[in-house]
Amino acid sequence: MAKVTAVLATSPAVLPAGVLFGQYKYTILAADGLTVVQSMLSTATSVTFASDVPAGSYTASAVAVDSAGADLGTAVSVAFTVPAAATFDAPTSVTVTLS
């Protein structure tokens, strides 16, 4: 499990006439590319999703949306993997020999 933080790089873009910028829509998709694992709206360009994401492969995407919630421009995305939990050899017993 891991907390996922998305950081969005932006550049100025011209809004269509009569359209107001609303916020950004961030989404984490499962490996199938269809199943939404988590999604959130924010005006911030850096967000941390509320719930931990289990081990597996995912795609994070972000798109600007207007004040009515319609997409503005093209979404950007990146694939990432949450690794399985790290393990180590934990002691289970100790033996003592006397000589």
N, C-alpha and C positions, 0 to 999 in steps of 0.2 A: 504494500500500500504506500501511496505517496501523495503529498499535497502537490497540486499542479498550479504553477503561476505562469500566466501568459503575459508577455511584454510585446506591445504593438509598436512598430515603427510607422510613422505617418509622414505625409508630405501634403502641402496645400493642393486642393483640388477645387475646381469651380462647381458650385451647386447649380442644378437646373433652375430656371426662373420659377419663382414662387415656392420653392422647396426649402424647408428649414432642416438643418442638421439636427438629429436627435441624440444618438449615442452610438456605442459599438455593441454588436452582438457577438459574444464569444461562445464557441461550441467545442465540446470534446466528443468525437465520434469513435465508436468501437472499430475494430479491424475490418468489419464488413463494410464500412463506409456509410452505413445507413442508420445504425442504431445510435441515438443520442444518449451519451452517458451523462453529460451535464451540459447546461447552457445557462448563460446569464447575460444581462444587459448592464452596461455601465458607461459613464462618460469618461472614465479613467482609461489610460493607455497601458496600465499594468493592473492585472487582477489575479487574485488567488481564488480558485474554486473552493466552495464551502466544504465539500466532502472529499475524503481521500479516494484515490483511484487505485483499484487493484492491479496486480501484475498483469501485463499484456501489452499489445500493440494498439496504438491510437492515432488519430489525427486531430490536431487542434486547429480551429479556424476562427477568423474574425472578419467582420464586415461592418462598415458604417451603415447606419439606418437613419431614415429621415424621421421627422416628428410623428409620422403616422405608422412607423415601423417597417416601411418598405426599404429593401436593400438599396444602398447607394454605391455604385461602382461594383467592383469585383472582389469577392472574398479572397483572402490570403490564407494559406494553410501550411502546416508542417507536420510531418509524421514524427512520432516519438514512442519510446518503449519504457514502460515501468518495469524494472527488473524484479524477479522473484526475491523474496527476502534473503538477505545474506545469512549464511550458516557458519558454524564453527563446531569443532569437536569438543563438546562439553564433558568434563570429568563425570564419570558415573560411579566409580569406586576407586579405592586405593588399597594396595596390598603392601604389607610390611614383612620383610624376611630378616630374621636375626641369625647371626653367624658367630 
